[in-house]
Amino acid sequence: MKALSIRQPWAWLILHGGKDIENRTWTTRFRGPFYVHAANGMTHQEYDTASDFAESNGVCIPPYQDLDRGGIVGTAAIVDCVTYSDSPWFFGAYGFVLENGNPIPFRPLKGELGFFDVIDF
């Protein structure tokens, strides 16, 4: 199955907070389920910005130190790629429209750029 690295706390928001768009500067034809990989990097400034935005949408995220990073944290499905959406989570150039965010137990795994294959999970 494919995986996509997403920085925290955005990965957490897909799985727990109703984030239904993953914003990217590039488009994709990929559709279907994928693993949500929480990227290893996350600055305190990124966390604070995302936390403020999430709170403005009625979602409180866990503390910085409680977010898993550097591995698979869940699954979701991409059902479309759009250049406009009414979703409050859209601020793309492109938005991967997401459904069925589902957390799974953390599994450490090095991420890659773009979609990458996960074998023997």
Secondary structure as GFF3:
##gff-version 3
##sequence-region A 1 121
A	DSSP	beta_strand	2	6	.	.	.	ID=ss1
A	DSSP	alpha_helix	10	16	.	.	.	ID=ss2
A	DSSP	beta_strand	21	24	.	.	.	ID=ss3
A	DSSP	beta_strand	32	38	.	.	.	ID=ss4
A	DSSP	alpha_helix	44	56	.	.	.	ID=ss5
A	DSSP	three_ten_helix	64	66	.	.	.	ID=ss6
A	DSSP	beta_strand	71	82	.	.	.	ID=ss7
A	DSSP	beta_strand	94	108	.	.	.	ID=ss8
A	DSSP	beta_strand	115	117	.	.	.	ID=ss9
###
